[in-house]
Amino acid sequence: MIRLGPLLLLLSAALPGLALSPPALAQPAPPPAALPDPAPPPDPAAAPPPPARLEDAPRPAPPPPLRAAPPLPGLESLPEGAWRLRFPPGAEAPPPPAATALATLGRRLAELPQGRFTLEAQTSGPEADVSLARRLSLARGLAVKEALAAGGLPPTRIDVRPLGRTEEALDAVDILPPEARRPAR
């Protein structure tokens, strides 16, 4: 520990006009002043209102059912308002008669105010080459997406799921509306 006493004496001798006091540690602390009694705390604020019950909130009206529309040539109707387009084995492009049906379907789906549509594309082969099957199903899904977009459905509302070869071994693309629920594959 450094002693400041001799240093202060040396400084006061060198600077006669400067009045130096001993360090603060050497001075006794003044007695603590008595603090006034604190005021009582203010009344607690009123409790916040209870949270809103979401199950009581009004729900938007469901979109009109798409099943009531007339059938489209080349497309099969599936449960829950979905459609299936079958492809010839190994083909990437939709069959020619289905192009008009997909454009018409794209116009109908574009009229719905909201929701994303899912295209589940699959193929029957090749069984030995998983990569080739996935690429073929992706090409089919993208071709159907392009045809629906040509009909007016914004491509940002279309999701493509290339499933490759599935247990069903179908050469098809399923078009699922937003409300359709499919089991996880």
Helices and strands as residue ranges (DSSP letters): H 5-14, G 24-26, G 54-56, E 75-77, G 79-81, E 83-86, H 96-110, E 117-123, H 130-150, G 155-157, E 158-165, E 172-176
